[in-house]
Amino acid sequence: MTFKIFLSSAGRCVAALALTILGCSAARADGVDPNIDLSNAACGPATQPQQPQITYAAKPGDVLANANPPAQISVKGAPGNVFWALSPNAGCFGGLQSIQCGPSVPNTTTDPIFSVVAPDDNGGNGHPATVPVQISNNRPIVNTDVGRTGIFGVTVSTAPNADKSCNWNYLVHVTAAGGGWGDPHMTTVDGVHYDFQSAGEFTALREDDLEIQTRQRPVSSTTVPGPSEYTGLGVCVSTYSAVALRIGSNRISLQPNLSGQPDPSGLQLRVNGKLVTLTDSGIDLRAGGSTQASVQLEGRITKAAGGAYEFTNARGTQLVATPAYWPAQQIWYMNLNVYQTSATRGIWGRLAGYSWLPALPNGTSLGPKPESLSQRYQDLYVKFADAWRVSDATSLFDYAPGTNTATFTRAEWPRFNPESCAFEGQTSAPPATAEVAAQACSAITNAAHKADCMFDVAVTGETGFAQTYRTMQEFKPHGTGWQPVLAGAGGSPAPGQALPWWWWVAILILLLIIVVLIARIRTA
């Protein structure tokens, strides 16, 4: 028997309405709404505590007056006019209607980046809810601004009696991208591209609520690579074999089997030392390692396309690890990319003043690039590398019994002016021809990444590097602007993230109506 299923005009309307509501709810749940909703049950007397922090990320070159979506905060659910008031916090200063944020030195008013302006009280009458708080940049944003930040509060009250009020915290900061890939080719958060081939565990990036550590292992090859364009040094290569993070109060590691035995089935993911399985639903990282839904969400781990892992913190910073297995060497390697980060310290960090390399942990500079190649080697692979090596006390990695960070340290790698890149205990990888490397990396569109890809394939003969570059290229980060909200503090939903309970009841009722209509049509 064949059934012809159709809906009447009314039925089609009900179905369309249900799909519209479902689509709207999905958009609100996945995105971020920075606007303040006075109809929210959380809004009450003006004395209520401030709600969770919402983040706005700007990058060098952004002009916030032209931002899309707009860099502004509006009010919803207001019965009439409203009053606005601003309150500066760390990194901001000013008055009730206008504040400046992002000073170059904490707790000073030096050279602010952001200007935040709210409507005045209009002689006690307030302004229509359509008149927003506007965020703009005072001057062009440049690379040296990365990491500068400010926090401010916004209060909106009903006019003229201010009988209902909402307070929200906002963070504005200048962010950038960076990372390392292949035989590690680094890009700092201020855009400098250099090779770093040491072997061991290092701090890649660090700020207050986020730290990224990387493990690099030497690669034995039958050829000695030519000189790096930036450093001028021709040294043997290494790859990333593991990564560890601190997101808020949680410690995460992604690394090969702790047994040390080759395991092509996959890398091991641990959260606070516990082995976990990443499913399509992702893993929540809550304060103190809690699993209770009422506890503040500090970050998330999710799957990305091509077998990549995505780690996101509450500020919207994304770290993407793209791993691959190298059968001939029986090892795992990975590309690591960070987006929307305001961290500036570490091997991917911002260059120190008048320096050719990022600052040392104490903020000091190694100065201009030396003329002597031997001095460049000493600066990069001795002073700089040793300064950023992690210790047993600071390591975020997980270790098998009897091992520690020293187990993975090869202080002599890479060798200066090497005659051989053979490494004891490893089979040396044969090179690939320039033609093979060019063909393998032909799909890479970024010129710098394509050059890195071709170098990696040519030196190691492993064409699998090209696939990790393609996966890296296809990933679409959040981008700047209002960052997706993970959750509210103490379990309170952040604005625009949770939907009122009656929405879900309405959706359920509409779906039931559709089911009944279809059933009746089938039996007609």
C-alpha positions as CSV (number, residue, x, y, z in Angstrom):
1,M,0.0,0.0,0.0
2,T,1.3,3.5,-0.9
3,F,0.6,6.5,1.3
4,K,0.5,10.0,0.0
5,I,1.4,12.3,2.9
6,F,0.4,15.9,2.6
7,L,-0.6,18.7,5.0
8,S,-3.5,21.1,4.7
9,S,-2.8,24.8,4.5
10,A,-3.3,25.1,8.2
11,G,-1.1,22.1,8.8
12,R,1.7,23.5,6.7
13,C,1.5,26.7,8.7
14,V,1.8,24.8,12.0
15,A,4.8,22.9,10.6
16,A,6.4,26.0,9.4
17,L,5.9,27.8,12.7
18,A,7.4,24.8,14.6
19,L,10.4,24.8,12.3
20,T,10.8,28.5,12.7
21,I,10.7,28.2,16.5
22,L,13.2,25.3,16.4
23,G,15.5,27.3,14.2
24,C,15.3,30.4,16.3
25,S,15.9,28.4,19.5
26,A,18.9,26.7,17.9
27,A,20.4,30.0,16.8
28,R,19.9,31.5,20.3
29,A,21.3,28.5,22.1
30,D,24.4,28.2,19.9
31,G,25.3,31.9,19.5
32,V,25.8,34.8,21.8
33,D,23.4,37.6,22.5
34,P,25.3,40.5,24.2
35,N,22.0,42.5,24.7
36,I,20.4,42.9,28.1
37,D,16.9,41.5,28.4
38,L,14.8,43.3,31.1
39,S,12.1,40.7,30.8
40,N,14.5,38.0,32.0
41,A,13.5,36.6,35.4
42,A,17.1,37.2,36.6
43,C,16.5,41.0,36.4
44,G,15.3,42.6,39.6
45,P,16.2,45.4,41.9
46,A,19.1,47.6,41.0
47,T,21.1,46.1,43.9
48,Q,21.2,42.7,42.2
49,P,24.7,41.2,41.6
50,Q,26.3,41.5,38.2
51,Q,25.6,38.6,35.9
52,P,28.2,36.5,33.9
53,Q,30.8,38.2,31.8
54,I,30.3,38.5,28.0
55,T,33.4,38.8,25.8
56,Y,34.1,41.0,22.8
57,A,37.3,40.1,20.8
58,A,38.9,42.6,18.4
59,K,42.0,42.0,16.3
60,P,44.7,44.3,14.9
61,G,43.3,46.2,11.9
62,D,39.6,46.0,13.1
63,V,37.5,49.2,12.9
64,L,34.7,48.5,15.4
65,A,32.5,51.3,14.0
66,N,32.1,49.0,10.9
67,A,31.9,45.7,12.8
68,N,29.3,43.2,11.7
69,P,27.6,42.2,13.9
70,P,27.8,45.6,15.6
71,A,30.1,46.3,18.5
72,Q,27.2,47.5,20.7
73,I,24.9,46.5,23.5
74,S,21.1,47.1,23.3
75,V,18.2,46.3,25.7
76,K,15.3,44.0,25.1
77,G,12.0,43.6,26.9
78,A,11.8,47.2,28.0
79,P,8.2,48.7,28.3
80,G,9.4,52.2,27.5
81,N,12.5,54.3,27.9
82,V,15.6,53.1,29.8
83,F,18.5,54.5,31.8
84,W,22.1,53.4,31.1
85,A,25.1,53.5,33.4
86,L,28.6,52.2,33.0
87,S,31.0,51.0,35.7
88,P,34.7,50.5,35.0
89,N,36.7,47.5,36.3
90,A,40.2,46.2,35.7
91,G,41.7,47.8,32.6
92,C,39.0,50.5,32.3
93,F,38.4,54.0,33.7
94,G,35.9,56.7,33.3
95,G,32.3,57.7,34.3
96,L,28.7,56.6,34.1
97,Q,28.3,57.4,30.4
98,S,31.7,57.1,28.9
99,I,34.7,54.9,29.8
100,Q,38.0,54.0,28.2
101,C,39.5,50.4,28.2
102,G,42.7,48.6,27.4
103,P,45.5,50.6,28.9
104,S,49.0,49.4,28.0
105,V,50.0,49.1,31.6
106,P,47.6,47.6,34.2
107,N,45.9,50.0,36.6
108,T,46.9,53.1,34.5
109,T,45.0,55.3,32.1
110,T,47.8,55.1,29.4
111,D,46.8,55.0,25.8
112,P,43.4,53.3,25.9
113,I,42.2,51.3,22.9
114,F,38.5,51.0,23.4
115,S,35.9,53.7,23.9
116,V,32.5,52.7,25.5
117,V,29.8,55.2,25.4
118,A,26.3,54.9,26.8
119,P,23.3,57.3,26.3
120,D,22.9,59.9,29.1
121,D,19.7,60.1,31.2
122,N,18.2,62.7,28.9
123,G,17.1,65.0,31.7
124,G,15.6,62.1,33.7
125,N,13.5,60.8,30.8
126,G,15.9,58.1,29.6
127,H,16.3,56.9,26.0
128,P,14.4,54.5,23.8
129,A,15.6,50.9,24.1
130,T,16.8,51.1,20.5
131,V,19.6,53.5,21.5
132,P,22.5,51.2,22.4
133,V,25.8,51.4,24.3
134,Q,28.4,51.8,21.6
135,I,31.9,50.3,21.6
136,S,34.6,51.7,19.2
137,N,38.4,51.9,19.0
138,N,40.1,55.1,19.7
139,R,42.8,54.6,17.2
140,P,44.0,51.8,14.8
141,I,44.6,48.5,16.6
142,V,48.1,47.1,16.0
143,N,50.0,43.9,16.7
144,T,51.6,45.3,19.9
145,D,48.1,45.8,21.3
146,V,47.4,42.0,21.4
147,G,46.6,41.0,25.0
148,R,45.4,44.4,26.1
149,T,42.1,44.1,27.9
150,G,39.4,45.8,30.0
151,I,36.4,44.8,32.0
152,F,33.3,47.0,32.5
153,G,29.8,46.7,33.9
154,V,26.6,47.9,32.2
155,T,23.4,48.7,34.2
156,V,20.1,49.3,32.4
157,S,17.0,50.3,34.3
158,T,13.4,51.1,33.4
159,A,12.6,54.8,33.2
160,P,11.5,56.9,34.9
161,N,11.2,55.0,38.2
162,A,14.0,52.4,37.7
163,D,11.7,49.8,39.3
164,K,13.5,47.0,37.3
165,S,17.2,46.8,36.6
166,C,19.8,44.5,35.0
167,N,23.6,44.4,35.5
168,W,26.0,42.6,33.2
169,N,29.8,42.3,33.0
170,Y,31.6,42.7,29.7
171,L,35.2,42.1,28.7
172,V,36.9,43.7,25.7
173,H,40.3,42.6,24.5
174,V,42.6,42.5,21.5
175,T,43.2,39.0,20.3
176,A,45.3,37.2,17.6
177,A,46.0,33.8,16.1
178,G,49.2,31.8,16.2
179,G,50.5,28.3,16.6
180,G,52.9,25.7,15.3
181,W,52.7,23.0,12.6
182,G,54.7,20.5,10.8
183,D,58.4,20.3,11.7
184,P,57.4,23.0,14.0
185,H,57.0,26.2,12.1
186,M,55.8,28.8,14.6
187,T,53.7,31.9,14.1
188,T,53.7,34.2,17.1
189,V,50.6,36.1,18.1
190,D,52.1,39.2,16.6
191,G,52.6,37.5,13.2
192,V,56.3,36.5,13.2
193,H,57.0,33.2,11.5
194,Y,60.1,31.2,12.6
195,D,61.2,27.6,13.0
196,F,61.8,26.0,16.4
197,Q,63.1,22.5,16.3
198,S,64.0,21.7,19.9
199,A,63.0,18.5,21.6
200,G,61.3,18.5,24.9
201,E,58.3,20.1,26.6
202,F,57.7,23.8,26.4
203,T,55.2,26.6,27.3
204,A,53.7,27.7,24.0
205,L,51.3,30.3,25.4
206,R,50.2,31.5,28.9
207,E,47.8,33.9,30.4
208,D,45.8,34.0,33.6
209,D,43.1,31.4,32.8
210,L,44.8,29.5,30.0
211,E,48.1,27.8,29.4
212,I,49.2,25.7,26.4
213,Q,52.2,23.3,26.7
214,T,53.7,21.3,23.8
215,R,55.9,18.3,23.5
216,Q,58.3,18.1,20.6
217,R,60.2,14.9,19.6
218,P,63.2,14.7,17.3
219,V,62.8,13.2,13.8
220,S,65.5,11.1,12.4
221,S,66.1,11.8,8.7
222,T,68.6,10.8,6.0
223,T,69.0,14.4,4.9
224,V,70.1,17.7,6.6
225,P,67.6,20.5,5.8
226,G,68.7,23.8,4.4
227,P,68.7,27.0,6.4
228,S,65.4,28.4,7.8
229,E,64.4,31.7,6.1
230,Y,64.0,33.6,9.4
231,T,66.7,32.1,11.6
232,G,69.3,31.3,8.9
233,L,70.0,28.0,10.7
234,G,70.1,24.7,8.9
235,V,69.2,22.2,11.6
236,C,67.5,18.8,12.0
237,V,63.8,18.8,12.6
238,S,61.2,17.7,15.2
239,T,57.4,17.4,15.4
240,Y,54.7,18.0,17.9
241,S,53.8,14.7,19.5
242,A,51.5,15.9,22.4
243,V,49.8,18.9,23.8
244,A,48.6,19.8,27.3
245,L,46.4,22.7,28.5
246,R,45.1,24.4,31.6
247,I,41.7,25.9,31.0
248,G,40.5,27.7,34.1
249,S,41.0,25.1,36.9
250,N,41.1,22.1,34.6
251,R,44.1,20.3,33.3
252,I,43.9,18.5,29.9
253,S,46.3,16.4,27.9
254,L,46.2,14.9,24.5
255,Q,49.2,12.5,24.0
256,P,50.2,9.1,22.7
257,N,49.6,5.9,24.8
258,L,51.5,6.3,28.1
259,S,53.0,2.9,27.7
260,G,55.3,4.3,25.0
261,Q,54.3,1.5,22.6
262,P,53.1,2.5,19.1
263,D,49.4,2.8,19.1
264,P,47.8,3.7,15.7
265,S,44.3,3.5,17.1
266,G,44.4,7.0,18.5
267,L,45.8,9.5,21.0
268,Q,44.7,9.5,24.6
269,L,42.7,12.3,26.0
270,R,42.8,13.0,29.8
271,V,41.0,15.6,31.9
272,N,42.5,16.2,35.3
273,G,44.4,12.9,34.9
274,K,41.4,10.8,34.1
275,L,41.3,9.0,30.7
276,V,38.1,10.1,28.9
277,T,36.4,9.4,25.5
278,L,35.4,12.4,23.3
279,T,32.0,11.8,21.9
280,D,29.9,13.9,19.5
281,S,28.3,15.7,22.5
282,G,31.7,17.0,23.7
283,I,33.1,17.3,27.2
284,D,32.3,20.1,29.6
285,L,35.1,21.6,31.7
286,R,33.6,22.9,34.9
287,A,35.2,24.8,37.8
288,G,37.2,22.5,40.1
289,G,36.7,19.6,37.8
290,S,33.1,19.3,38.9
291,T,30.5,17.3,36.8
292,Q,27.6,19.1,38.3
293,A,25.5,21.2,35.8
294,S,25.1,23.9,38.4
295,V,28.8,24.6,38.5
296,Q,30.4,27.3,36.3
297,L,31.5,26.1,32.9
298,E,35.1,27.1,32.2
299,G,35.6,25.5,28.8
300,R,34.7,22.7,26.4
301,I,36.4,20.0,24.3
302,T,34.7,19.1,21.1
303,K,35.3,17.1,17.9
304,A,36.2,19.1,14.8
305,A,36.3,17.9,11.1
306,G,39.1,15.6,9.9
307,G,39.7,14.1,13.3
308,A,40.8,17.3,14.9
309,Y,40.2,18.3,18.6
310,E,38.9,21.7,19.6
311,F,39.5,23.1,23.0
312,T,37.6,26.3,23.9
313,N,37.7,28.5,27.0
314,A,35.1,30.9,28.4
315,R,36.7,33.9,26.6
316,G,36.3,32.3,23.2
317,T,39.9,31.2,22.7
318,Q,40.1,28.1,20.5
319,L,43.0,25.7,20.4
320,V,42.7,23.2,17.5
321,A,44.9,20.1,17.5
322,T,45.1,18.2,14.2
323,P,46.8,14.8,14.7
324,A,48.0,12.2,12.3
325,Y,49.7,8.8,12.5
326,W,53.0,8.3,10.7
327,P,53.1,4.5,10.0
328,A,56.7,4.3,8.8
329,Q,57.9,5.9,12.0
330,Q,55.1,4.5,14.2
331,I,54.6,7.9,15.8
332,W,51.8,10.5,16.2
333,Y,52.4,14.1,15.2
334,M,50.1,17.1,15.2
335,N,49.5,20.7,14.0
336,L,48.4,23.2,16.7
337,N,46.5,26.4,16.0
338,V,45.2,29.0,18.4
339,Y,42.6,31.6,17.6
340,Q,41.1,34.6,19.5
341,T,43.8,34.5,22.1
342,S,44.9,37.4,24.2
343,A,47.8,35.4,25.7
344,T,51.2,37.0,24.9
345,R,53.8,35.0,26.8
346,G,55.5,31.8,25.5
347,I,57.1,30.4,22.4
348,W,54.1,31.6,20.4
349,G,54.1,34.8,22.4
350,R,54.7,38.4,21.4
351,L,58.2,39.5,20.5
352,A,60.0,41.5,23.2
353,G,61.0,45.1,22.5
354,Y,63.7,45.3,19.9
355,S,64.0,41.5,19.9
356,W,64.1,38.9,17.1
357,L,62.4,36.4,19.5
358,P,59.4,36.4,21.9
359,A,60.2,37.6,25.4
360,L,61.7,35.3,28.0
361,P,59.4,34.3,31.0
362,N,60.7,37.3,33.1
363,G,59.8,39.7,30.2
364,T,63.4,40.4,29.2
365,S,64.5,40.6,25.6
366,L,67.2,38.7,23.8
367,G,67.8,41.7,21.6
368,P,68.3,42.0,17.8
369,K,69.1,39.0,15.7
370,P,72.9,38.3,16.0
371,E,75.1,38.4,12.9
372,S,76.8,35.2,14.0
373,L,75.0,31.9,13.3
374,S,76.5,30.3,16.3
375,Q,75.2,33.1,18.5
376,R,71.7,32.8,16.9
377,Y,71.8,29.1,17.8
378,Q,72.8,29.9,21.4
379,D,70.0,32.5,21.7
380,L,67.3,30.3,20.2
381,Y,68.2,26.7,21.1
382,V,69.9,27.3,24.4
383,K,68.8,30.5,26.2
384,F,65.3,30.7,24.7
385,A,64.6,27.0,24.7
386,D,65.8,26.4,28.2
387,A,63.9,29.4,29.5
388,W,60.5,28.1,28.2
389,R,61.1,24.4,29.1
390,V,58.5,23.1,31.6
391,S,59.6,21.5,34.8
392,D,58.2,18.6,36.8
393,A,56.5,21.2,39.0
394,T,54.9,23.2,36.1
395,S,54.2,20.4,33.6
396,L,50.6,19.8,32.6
397,F,51.3,16.5,30.9
398,D,50.4,13.0,32.2
399,Y,53.3,10.5,32.7
400,A,53.7,6.8,33.0
401,P,55.3,5.7,36.3
402,G,59.0,6.3,36.4
403,T,58.9,9.0,33.7
404,N,58.8,12.8,33.8
405,T,59.5,15.8,31.6
406,A,63.2,14.9,31.6
407,T,62.3,11.7,29.8
408,F,61.3,13.7,26.7
409,T,64.1,16.3,26.9
410,R,66.9,16.2,24.3
411,A,69.0,19.2,25.1
412,E,71.4,18.5,22.3
413,W,68.6,18.6,19.7
414,P,68.8,20.2,17.2
415,R,72.5,20.0,16.5
416,F,74.4,23.0,15.3
417,N,75.8,22.6,11.8
418,P,74.8,19.0,11.7
419,E,76.5,16.5,9.4
420,S,73.8,13.9,10.1
421,C,70.2,14.0,11.3
422,A,70.2,10.4,12.3
423,F,68.8,9.8,15.8
424,E,69.5,6.7,17.8
425,G,66.6,4.3,18.1
426,Q,64.7,5.7,15.1
427,T,64.7,4.6,11.5
428,S,65.8,7.6,9.4
429,A,63.1,9.0,7.1
430,P,64.1,9.2,3.5
431,P,63.3,12.5,1.7
432,A,60.8,13.1,-1.1
433,T,61.5,15.0,-4.3
434,A,60.4,18.6,-4.8
435,E,57.8,17.4,-7.3
436,V,56.3,14.9,-4.9
437,A,56.2,17.6,-2.2
438,A,54.6,20.1,-4.5
439,Q,51.9,17.7,-5.6
440,A,51.1,16.6,-2.1
441,C,50.7,20.2,-0.9
442,S,49.0,21.6,-4.1
443,A,45.7,22.1,-2.3
444,I,47.1,24.5,0.4
445,T,46.1,28.0,-0.5
446,N,48.0,30.0,2.1
447,A,51.5,30.7,0.6
448,A,53.4,30.4,3.9
449,H,51.6,27.2,4.9
450,K,52.2,25.7,1.4
451,A,55.9,26.4,1.7
452,D,56.0,24.9,5.2
453,C,54.0,21.8,3.9
454,M,56.4,21.3,1.0
455,F,59.4,21.6,3.4
456,D,57.9,19.0,5.7
457,V,57.1,16.5,3.0
458,A,60.5,17.0,1.3
459,V,62.5,16.5,4.4
460,T,60.6,13.5,5.9
461,G,59.1,11.9,2.8
462,E,55.8,11.7,4.7
463,T,53.0,12.9,2.5
464,G,50.6,12.7,5.4
465,F,51.8,16.1,6.5
466,A,49.8,17.5,3.6
467,Q,46.5,16.1,4.9
468,T,47.0,17.8,8.3
469,Y,47.6,21.1,6.5
470,R,44.4,20.6,4.5
471,T,42.4,19.8,7.7
472,M,44.0,22.9,9.4
473,Q,43.0,25.0,6.4
474,E,39.4,23.9,6.4
475,F,38.8,24.7,10.0
476,K,36.6,27.8,10.5
477,P,37.3,29.6,13.8
478,H,34.7,31.8,15.6
479,G,36.3,35.0,14.3
480,T,36.4,38.3,16.2
481,G,33.3,40.1,17.6
482,W,31.0,38.8,20.4
483,Q,32.4,35.4,21.5
484,P,30.1,32.4,22.0
485,V,29.0,32.0,25.6
486,L,29.7,28.7,27.3
487,A,27.6,29.2,30.4
488,G,26.8,31.6,33.2
489,A,28.6,31.7,36.5
490,G,27.2,29.3,39.1
491,G,24.9,27.7,36.6
492,S,23.0,30.9,35.7
493,P,22.4,31.0,32.0
494,A,24.3,33.8,30.2
495,P,22.1,36.2,28.1
496,G,21.0,34.8,24.8
497,Q,22.1,31.3,25.6
498,A,19.2,29.7,27.5
499,L,15.5,29.8,26.5
500,P,12.6,30.2,28.8
501,W,10.9,26.9,29.8
502,W,7.7,27.8,28.0
503,W,9.5,27.9,24.7
504,W,10.3,24.2,25.0
505,V,6.7,23.4,26.1
506,A,5.4,25.3,23.0
507,I,7.8,23.5,20.7
508,L,6.7,20.1,22.2
509,I,3.0,20.9,21.8
510,L,3.5,22.0,18.2
511,L,5.4,18.8,17.4
512,L,2.7,16.7,18.9
513,I,0.1,18.6,16.8
514,I,2.1,17.8,13.6
515,V,2.3,14.1,14.6
516,V,-1.5,14.0,15.1
517,L,-2.2,15.8,11.8
518,I,0.1,13.4,9.9
519,A,-1.5,10.4,11.6
520,R,-5.0,11.6,10.7
521,I,-4.0,12.1,7.1
522,R,-2.6,8.6,6.8
523,T,-5.8,7.1,8.2
524,A,-8.1,9.3,6.0
